[in-house]
Amino acid sequence: MPLFERHVFVCNNVRPPDNPRGCCSAKNSVAVADALRAAVKRLGLGGRVRINMAGCLDQCVHGPNIVVYPEQVWYGFVKVEDVEEIVQSHLIEGKPVERLRIPDSCINAAKCPHAPEAR
């Protein structure tokens, strides 16, 4: 079997509702993953693209978030409505969806404009 062209990880971490970090599962990440899987299947990309659920990707403030490898493109605030654009533009055409990208300066950063304490 050939290697996957792209591997997509969708955060599905679950935390208690009172946790200040929140969690992607409470922000509809399961529906995002389901929509990604359905689109990949419908478009016959199953042998080229793999969609996986992941534990915490440590970008909670940007959730729901996904990361696409091998490019290491991080997407944040992803909604089910964004899935078709991600699949078509990034997974098929190889062009990341810039409007959904988490800026590199926010990945694992101590300060980020998206963090609640920065607002």
VOZAMI-412450 format. One record per residue: residue in three letters; residue number from 0; z, x negated, y negated of N, C-alpha, C, O, CB in turn. Coordinates in steps of 0.2 Angstrom, whole numbers, plus 5000, padded with zeros to 4 digits. Glycine has a CB too. Layout:
BEGIN
R loro fipa   nZ   nX   nY  caZ  caX  caY   cZ   cX   cY   oZ   oX   oY  cbZ  cbX  cbY
R  ALA  NUM    Z    X    Y    Z    X    Y    Z    X    Y    Z    X    Y    Z    X    Y
...
***
This chain:
BEGIN
R loro fipa   nZ   nX   nY  caZ  caX  caY   cZ   cX   cY   oZ   oX   oY  cbZ  cbX  cbY
R  MET    0 5000 4996 5006 5000 5000 5000 5000 4996 4994 5004 4991 4993 5006 5005 5000
R  PRO    1 4996 4997 4989 4996 4993 4983 5002 4994 4979 5005 4999 4979 4989 4995 4979
R  LEU    2 5003 4990 4974 5009 4990 4970 5008 4996 4965 5002 4997 4963 5010 4984 4966
R  PHE    3 5013 4999 4962 5012 5004 4957 5010 5000 4950 5012 4995 4949 5019 5008 4956
R  GLU    4 5005 5004 4947 5003 5001 4940 5009 5002 4935 5010 4998 4931 4997 5005 4938
R  ARG    5 5012 5008 4936 5018 5009 4931 5024 5012 4935 5023 5016 4939 5016 5013 4925
R  HIS    6 5030 5010 4933 5036 5013 4936 5040 5016 4930 5041 5012 4925 5040 5008 4940
R  VAL    7 5041 5022 4930 5045 5026 4925 5052 5028 4927 5053 5031 4932 5041 5032 4923
R  PHE    8 5057 5026 4923 5064 5027 4925 5066 5032 4920 5066 5031 4914 5068 5021 4925
R  VAL    9 5069 5038 4922 5072 5043 4918 5079 5043 4919 5082 5044 4924 5069 5050 4919
R  CYS   10 5083 5042 4913 5090 5042 4913 5092 5049 4915 5090 5054 4912 5093 5040 4907
R  ASN   11 5097 5050 4920 5100 5056 4922 5107 5055 4923 5110 5059 4927 5097 5058 4929
R  ASN   12 5110 5051 4919 5117 5050 4919 5121 5056 4917 5119 5060 4913 5119 5044 4914
R  VAL   13 5127 5057 4921 5131 5063 4919 5138 5061 4917 5141 5056 4920 5132 5068 4926
R  ARG   14 5140 5063 4911 5147 5062 4909 5150 5068 4907 5147 5073 4907 5147 5057 4903
R  PRO   15 5157 5068 4907 5161 5074 4905 5158 5076 4898 5156 5072 4894 5168 5073 4905
R  PRO   16 5158 5083 4896 5156 5085 4890 5160 5082 4884 5157 5082 4879 5157 5093 4890
R  ASP   17 5166 5080 4885 5170 5078 4879 5169 5070 4878 5172 5067 4874 5177 5079 4880
R  ASN   18 5164 5067 4882 5163 5060 4881 5159 5059 4875 5154 5062 4874 5159 5057 4888
R  PRO   19 5162 5054 4871 5158 5053 4864 5151 5050 4865 5147 5051 4860 5162 5048 4860
R  ARG   20 5150 5047 4870 5143 5044 4871 5138 5049 4873 5132 5049 4873 5143 5039 4877
R  GLY   21 5140 5055 4876 5136 5060 4878 5132 5058 4885 5134 5053 4887 5131 5062 4873
R  CYS   22 5127 5062 4887 5124 5060 4893 5117 5063 4893 5116 5068 4890 5127 5061 4899
R  CYS   23 5112 5060 4896 5105 5062 4896 5104 5068 4900 5100 5073 4898 5101 5057 4898
R  SER   24 5108 5069 4905 5107 5075 4909 5109 5081 4905 5106 5087 4906 5112 5075 4915
R  ALA   25 5114 5081 4901 5116 5087 4896 5110 5088 4891 5110 5093 4888 5122 5085 4893
R  LYS   26 5106 5083 4890 5100 5084 4885 5094 5085 4889 5088 5084 4886 5100 5078 4881
R  ASN   27 5094 5088 4895 5088 5091 4898 5084 5085 4902 5078 5086 4902 5084 5094 4894
R  SER   28 5087 5079 4903 5083 5074 4906 5080 5076 4913 5075 5073 4915 5087 5068 4907
R  VAL   29 5083 5080 4917 5081 5082 4924 5074 5086 4923 5070 5085 4927 5086 5086 4927
R  ALA   30 5074 5090 4918 5068 5094 4917 5062 5089 4914 5056 5090 4916 5069 5099 4911
R  VAL   31 5064 5084 4911 5059 5079 4909 5056 5076 4915 5050 5075 4916 5062 5074 4904
R  ALA   32 5061 5073 4919 5058 5070 4925 5054 5075 4930 5049 5072 4932 5065 5067 4929
R  ASP   33 5056 5081 4930 5053 5086 4934 5046 5087 4931 5041 5087 4935 5056 5092 4935
R  ALA   34 5045 5087 4925 5039 5088 4922 5034 5082 4923 5028 5082 4924 5039 5089 4914
R  LEU   35 5037 5076 4922 5033 5070 4923 5031 5069 4931 5025 5068 4932 5038 5063 4922
R  ARG   36 5035 5071 4935 5033 5071 4942 5027 5076 4943 5022 5075 4947 5039 5073 4947
R  ALA   37 5028 5082 4941 5023 5087 4941 5016 5085 4938 5011 5086 4941 5025 5094 4938
R  ALA   38 5016 5082 4933 5010 5080 4929 5007 5074 4933 5001 5074 4934 5012 5077 4922
R  VAL   39 5011 5069 4936 5008 5064 4940 5005 5067 4946 5000 5064 4948 5014 5059 4942
R  LYS   40 5008 5071 4949 5006 5074 4955 4999 5078 4954 4994 5077 4957 5011 5079 4959
R  ARG   41 4999 5082 4949 4994 5086 4947 4987 5082 4945 4982 5084 4947 4995 5091 4941
R  LEU   42 4989 5076 4942 4983 5072 4940 4981 5067 4945 4977 5063 4944 4985 5069 4934
R  GLY   43 4984 5067 4951 4983 5063 4957 4985 5055 4955 4981 5051 4958 4975 5063 4958
R  LEU   44 4990 5054 4952 4992 5048 4950 4998 5045 4954 5000 5039 4953 4995 5047 4943
R  GLY   45 4999 5049 4960 5005 5047 4964 5005 5040 4967 5010 5037 4968 5005 5052 4970
R  GLY   46 4999 5037 4969 4999 5031 4971 4999 5025 4966 5000 5019 4968 4993 5030 4975
R  ARG   47 4998 5027 4960 4998 5022 4954 5004 5022 4950 5006 5017 4947 4992 5024 4950
R  VAL   48 5007 5028 4949 5013 5029 4945 5019 5032 4949 5018 5036 4953 5011 5033 4939
R  ARG   49 5025 5029 4948 5031 5031 4951 5036 5033 4946 5037 5030 4941 5034 5026 4956
R  ILE   50 5039 5039 4947 5044 5042 4943 5050 5042 4947 5051 5044 4952 5042 5049 4940
R  ASN   51 5055 5039 4944 5062 5038 4947 5068 5040 4942 5067 5039 4936 5063 5031 4949
R  MET   52 5073 5044 4945 5079 5045 4941 5083 5039 4941 5082 5035 4946 5083 5051 4944
R  ALA   53 5086 5038 4936 5090 5032 4935 5097 5034 4933 5098 5039 4930 5087 5027 4930
R  GLY   54 5102 5030 4934 5109 5030 4931 5108 5029 4924 5103 5029 4921 5114 5026 4935
R  CYS   55 5114 5027 4921 5114 5026 4914 5109 5020 4912 5110 5015 4915 5121 5025 4911
R  LEU   56 5105 5021 4907 5101 5015 4905 5104 5012 4898 5101 5008 4895 5094 5018 4903
R  ASP   57 5110 5015 4896 5114 5012 4891 5110 5013 4884 5112 5009 4880 5115 5005 4892
R  GLN   58 5107 5018 4883 5104 5020 4877 5105 5027 4875 5101 5031 4873 5096 5019 4877
R  CYS   59 5112 5029 4877 5114 5036 4876 5112 5039 4870 5111 5045 4870 5121 5036 4878
R  VAL   60 5113 5036 4864 5112 5039 4858 5105 5041 4857 5103 5045 4853 5114 5034 4852
R  HIS   61 5100 5038 4861 5093 5040 4861 5091 5045 4866 5085 5046 4867 5089 5034 4861
R  GLY   62 5095 5048 4870 5094 5052 4875 5091 5059 4874 5092 5061 4868 5100 5053 4879
R  PRO   63 5087 5061 4878 5085 5058 4885 5080 5053 4884 5076 5053 4879 5082 5064 4889
R  ASN   64 5082 5047 4887 5077 5041 4887 5074 5040 4893 5077 5041 4899 5081 5036 4884
R  ILE   65 5068 5036 4893 5065 5034 4899 5062 5027 4897 5061 5025 4891 5059 5039 4901
R  VAL   66 5061 5023 4902 5058 5016 4901 5052 5016 4906 5053 5018 4912 5063 5011 4902
R  VAL   67 5047 5013 4904 5041 5012 4908 5040 5005 4909 5039 5001 4904 5035 5015 4904
R  TYR   68 5039 5003 4915 5038 4996 4917 5031 4996 4920 5029 5001 4923 5043 4993 4922
R  PRO   69 5027 4990 4919 5029 4984 4918 5030 4982 4910 5032 4977 4908 5025 4979 4921
R  GLU   70 5027 4987 4906 5027 4985 4899 5034 4985 4895 5035 4982 4890 5023 4991 4895
R  GLN   71 5039 4988 4898 5046 4988 4896 5046 4992 4889 5049 4990 4884 5049 4981 4894
R  VAL   72 5042 4998 4889 5042 5002 4884 5048 5008 4884 5048 5011 4889 5035 5006 4883
R  TRP   73 5052 5008 4879 5057 5013 4879 5056 5019 4875 5053 5018 4869 5064 5009 4877
R  TYR   74 5057 5025 4878 5056 5031 4874 5062 5034 4873 5067 5034 4878 5051 5035 4878
R  GLY   75 5063 5037 4867 5070 5041 4866 5068 5048 4864 5063 5050 4861 5074 5037 4861
R  PHE   76 5073 5052 4864 5073 5059 4862 5067 5063 4865 5064 5067 4862 5073 5059 4854
R  VAL   77 5066 5061 4871 5060 5064 4875 5062 5071 4877 5067 5073 4879 5058 5060 4881
R  LYS   78 5057 5076 4876 5057 5083 4877 5052 5084 4882 5047 5080 4883 5057 5087 4871
R  VAL   79 5053 5090 4886 5048 5092 4891 5041 5092 4887 5036 5091 4890 5050 5099 4894
R  GLU   80 5041 5095 4881 5034 5095 4878 5031 5089 4876 5025 5089 4875 5036 5099 4871
R  ASP   81 5034 5083 4877 5031 5076 4876 5028 5074 4882 5024 5069 4882 5037 5072 4873
R  VAL   82 5030 5076 4888 5027 5073 4894 5020 5073 4895 5018 5067 4897 5030 5078 4900
R  GLU   83 5016 5078 4893 5009 5077 4894 5006 5072 4889 5001 5068 4892 5006 5084 4892
R  GLU   84 5009 5071 4883 5006 5065 4879 5008 5059 4882 5004 5054 4882 5009 5066 4872
R  ILE   85 5014 5058 4885 5016 5052 4888 5012 5050 4894 5009 5044 4894 5023 5052 4890
R  VAL   86 5010 5055 4898 5006 5054 4904 4999 5052 4902 4996 5047 4904 5006 5060 4908
R  GLN   87 4996 5056 4897 4989 5055 4896 4988 5048 4892 4984 5044 4894 4987 5060 4891
R  SER   88 4992 5047 4887 4992 5041 4882 4994 5035 4886 4990 5030 4886 4995 5042 4876
R  HIS   89 5000 5035 4888 5003 5029 4891 5001 5028 4898 4998 5022 4900 5010 5029 4890
R  LEU   90 5003 5033 4903 5002 5031 4910 4994 5031 4912 4993 5028 4917 5005 5037 4914
R  ILE   91 4990 5035 4909 4983 5035 4910 4979 5030 4906 4975 5026 4909 4980 5042 4910
R  GLU   92 4980 5030 4899 4976 5026 4895 4979 5020 4893 4976 5015 4890 4975 5030 4888
R  GLY   93 4985 5019 4895 4989 5012 4893 4991 5011 4886 4992 5006 4884 4984 5007 4895
R  LYS   94 4991 5017 4882 4993 5016 4875 5000 5020 4874 5000 5026 4875 4988 5020 4870
R  PRO   95 5005 5016 4873 5012 5019 4872 5012 5024 4866 5008 5024 4862 5017 5014 4870
R  VAL   96 5016 5029 4867 5016 5034 4862 5021 5032 4856 5028 5032 4857 5019 5041 4865
R  GLU   97 5019 5029 4851 5023 5026 4846 5028 5031 4843 5034 5028 4841 5019 5023 4840
R  ARG   98 5027 5037 4842 5032 5041 4839 5038 5042 4843 5043 5045 4840 5028 5048 4837
R  LEU   99 5038 5041 4849 5043 5042 4854 5047 5035 4856 5052 5035 4859 5041 5045 4860
R  ARG  100 5044 5030 4854 5047 5023 4856 5053 5022 4852 5054 5024 4846 5042 5018 4854
R  ILE  101 5058 5019 4856 5064 5017 4853 5063 5010 4850 5060 5006 4854 5070 5017 4858
R  PRO  102 5064 5009 4844 5062 5002 4841 5066 4997 4845 5072 4998 4847 5064 5002 4834
R  ASP  103 5063 4991 4846 5066 4985 4849 5072 4984 4846 5077 4981 4849 5061 4979 4849
R  SER  104 5073 4984 4839 5079 4983 4836 5085 4987 4838 5091 4985 4836 5078 4983 4828
R  CYS  105 5084 4993 4841 5089 4997 4843 5091 4996 4850 5096 4999 4852 5087 5004 4842
R  ILE  106 5087 4993 4854 5089 4992 4861 5094 4987 4862 5094 4982 4860 5082 4990 4865
R  ASN  107 5100 4990 4865 5106 4986 4866 5109 4983 4860 5112 4977 4860 5104 4980 4871
R  ALA  108 5107 4986 4854 5110 4983 4848 5117 4986 4846 5118 4992 4848 5105 4985 4842
R  ALA  109 5121 4982 4842 5127 4984 4840 5127 4990 4835 5131 4994 4835 5131 4978 4837
R  LYS  110 5121 4989 4831 5120 4995 4826 5113 4997 4826 5108 4993 4827 5122 4992 4819
R  CYS  111 5112 5004 4825 5106 5007 4826 5106 5013 4821 5111 5016 4821 5104 5009 4833
R  PRO  112 5101 5014 4818 5101 5020 4813 5102 5027 4817 5103 5032 4814 5094 5020 4809
R  HIS  113 5101 5027 4823 5101 5033 4827 5109 5034 4829 5111 5040 4831 5097 5033 4833
R  ALA  114 5113 5029 4829 5120 5030 4831 5124 5034 4826 5123 5034 4820 5123 5023 4831
R  PRO  115 5128 5039 4829 5131 5044 4825 5135 5040 4819 5136 5043 4814 5136 5048 4829
R  GLU  116 5138 5034 4821 5142 5031 4815 5138 5028 4810 5141 5026 4805 5147 5026 4819
R  ALA  117 5132 5028 4811 5127 5025 4806 5125 5030 4801 5122 5029 4796 5121 5021 4809
R  ARG  118 5126 5037 4803 5123 5042 4799 5128 5044 4793 5127 5048 4789 5122 5048 4803
***
